[in-house]
Every structure is written in C-alpha cells, then in structure tokens.
Amino acid sequence: MRKTLGIITGLLFITLVQVNAQTKSKSLDKVAAVVGSSIILQSEIEMQYSQYLAQGNPANPAVKCDILQSLLSQKILGQQAIIDSVSVDEDQVDGEIERRLRSMTGRAGGQERLESFLGRSLLQYKDEIRPDIKEMLVAQKMQAKITENVAVTPLEVKRYFDAIPKDSLPFFNTEVEIAEIVSYPKLNKEEKEVFRDKAEVLRLRIKGGEDFATLASLYSQDPGSAREGGELGFMDRGSLVKEFAATAFKMKPGELSQVIETEFGFHVLQVIERLGEQVNVRHILITTTPTVASLERSKAHIDSVYTLLVDKKMDFGATASFYSDNKETKYNGGMMLNAENVQTRTTYIPTDKLDPQIFLTIDTMAVGNISKPTIFTSPDGKTGYRILMLKSKTGPHQASLEQDFPKIKDVAFEDKNNRTISEWFEKRRRITYIKIDGEFQVCPELAGWTTAKDQ
C-alpha cells in the first residue's frame, strides 16, 4: 500500500484520451474489477493504456496493473467522498476539461487534427469524459482532505533524520541564498501612446470587418495564443490579470473591447463564450518595449536605491518591499526561491542551478555584500536593472540537521503524508468489497487488494 500515493499523483491524473473510435470498439468491455458499489471496465484500462502509448512510451502491458490500481484507489476515494459530502463545482469540472482540451489541441496541432485523432467532435468528447473528470477531481479533493491536518514537529524531523543510515545521507553541493531589488523601465504617457496606437489600428481593422483570428495570428505578441487565433480557452477570474478580467467578464459574446492596458502591454479583446464564472476570450497583445529615456530613468532610480543601502539608511529586505518591481520576490524581503522546488518555497539554491548572469555577479562576493546595479534580462524577456545581496553560502557537505533542517523537514513531511494516505487506504480496503478479474491476479501491485471471499 506504500505505493498508493505515487500511483494517485501519477497515473490517477493521466489525461483521459480515447485514441479513436476504432480503438474503443476493440476494447474488451468486461468487468475488470468491482469496488464496493462501483465497477471498473476493461475498456477503461485499455483507454488509459492507449494514452500511455500515445505519449510516446514503449509498449509495456505491465503498466495496465498500475492503471487498475489507480482506478481502484480513485473509486475508494470517490465512495468516501460521498459519505463525507465532498464534492466539486460544475465550474471546476468545466475548467479542468477546457484546460485539458487546450493542452491536447496544442499537442495535436489544432482542433481539426485533434477531432480527427479522437474520431469525434470536441463537444461529443467533452460529454464523454465529463463523468471521469468529475470523479477524478472529487478523488483529488478527498485525498487532500485526508492529509489536510498533517504536520511535522521538530522532534519528528529529528527522529526521521536519525533513522537514516549514515552511509545513506545525501550530499549537497554549494548552495546560496540571494536577495534582489529590481527596477524595470516605466514608460510615460507619451511613450506608451506609440504602442497603444498600434493596438487601436488593429481594433479599427477588426471593427471594419477584418477577421480577428487572422489579425491575432499575424500581429499578436502573445506567442501562446497567437497560434490559436488569439483564443485563450476558458479561464476563471483568478487566472487572468485584474484589468483583463474586469473587461472580459462584463462583455457579451462577439463584442469588441476598447484597447485596455495591463502589465503585459495593450490588448484588444473579444469574448467567444461564457460559462458561469469562466470565459473564453480571444485577444491581440501589443507588448511595450523600453525606450532609451525610460532605461535612463530606471538606472537613476536603482542608483538612488543603491545609495540608500550603502549608507545603511534602510535594510535590504525593507528596501526590496518598498522599491523592487519584482512581485515574486519583493514581499519576501527580496529573497529568490529555488525555481526547481517552488512548492516548498525554499530559498536555498544550488550554485549549479543559478542563472549564469547571477552566478557571475555573486561568485566573488562575500556573505552580506551587495552588488552594484547591473542591467539584466528576465526569463520572460523584460530588460531592467538589479541589485543582488548574497545572504548566505553553504559549502559542499553531507546532509546535517543543523545546516539542512528545512530540506529534511520537507522530506519528513512528505514521508508522513505518504504514510497517512497509505494507512487510510489500508483501513478502507479492509472494509470494502473488492473483486479483481483473474487476468490481473498476477499483478504484484494488486497483491492484498482483493477482499472478495470467492477469490
């Protein structure tokens, strides 16, 4: 049962794609398993195995054992969710379906190719997968409820660490903690007008009868949506920037917006469809680029901030919260997060994972020092100026509780989470009627799952 969590977070959330109508018709539509009041059909397993193959994986019939274990887990979670009154909103189901279809459409190379691949229209496909998507979301929510109160104390972290054999302790490379203050160029009204005018010209062309999708594909500077004629797919308010959402959710389908400004630039919008608290919009984006004058203003601003730090009139964290333009770090004292481990919000970053620009700046710095302002380009292509502070530096070492407590705490928490879920499944399995078809009796993953006396 210790393997249950990995299966739930892996195969349970696999995209539910039916490769085509012919594949489906060939599926052996027999009962592969019974779980309480639910059944799992062989065709469900074949469907997910077809998706496994469609993702480019090598043929491996043993994967079907993992798929069945995933479905068994999902059914048990779903049945408990009914008892505990755990449910999901229909809007959540709609959103997840649209998110999956956007991803699938992109991989397939467009809606027509995807529909050909599926052997049905997207409207038909949505109706077919809706029950499965809803069941999956309920299972996810139920699993989250099971572990919502899981936490680890410092004593539990120490016990976990002490139980690790000394020769199995991990080795950590050099790690650093870095804080930043960023200044991006800000255009004045006259400078912005050049870009606003470009968007307005396109808006007038659409108003004059030209096709929105065609102009979006030709001129929009949002590469992700330009390929789809500017279409974003169904999104909720929280997935859109404030100004964009405010406009999109008050428009009627087919209506053309005025030019609006967001942090990304200037947009022209057209609502395609709205479903509850989700809206499908197409847009054209014209991004702004810094002018020479705006760069000079930004440099003067960051130089003045640097002077405040050098004169010790403000500490680095407070200065970042007041003056930094990077929203991801300014409210965290300017501290950068490990991009490969954002979920744990760790500030310890291995030096071999640092951006080369940052590494060259901090490589010769002493802990506590700050760099002079330097120009840089962010991962999303924005040009600005940045001040860095090297807060800490830890040399290569074998894991220790004193130096690596946050990382060990994360691993100890994950272990406790896994055990909590495994123990819950073990209890539920014992009191749930489970019968598995003989074809799957040889699966080592399913050993101990069967509770039916006739097996």
Secondary structure, DSSP 8 states (H G I E B T S, - for coil): -TTHHHHHHTGGGS------HHHHHHS--SEEEEETTEEEEHHHHHHHHHHHHHTT----TTHHHHHHHHHHHHHHHHHHHHHTT----HHHHHHHHHHHHHHHHHHHTSHHHHHHHHTS-HHHHHHHHHHHHHHHHHHHHHHHHHTTT----HHHHHHHHHTS-GGG--EE--EEEEEEEEE-----HHHHHHHHHHHHHHHHHHHTT--HHHHHHHH-S-HHHHTTTTEEEEEEGGGS-HHHHHHHTTS-TT-B---EEETTEEEEEEEEEEETTEEEEEEEEE-----HHHHHHHHHHHHHHHHHHHTTSS-HHHHHHHH---TTTGGGTTB---GGGGGGT---EEGGGS-HHHHHHHTT--TT-B---EEEE-TTS-EEEEEEEEEEEE-SEE--HHHHHHHHHHHHHHHHHHHHHHHHHHHHHHTS-EEE-GGGTT-GGGTTT---TT-
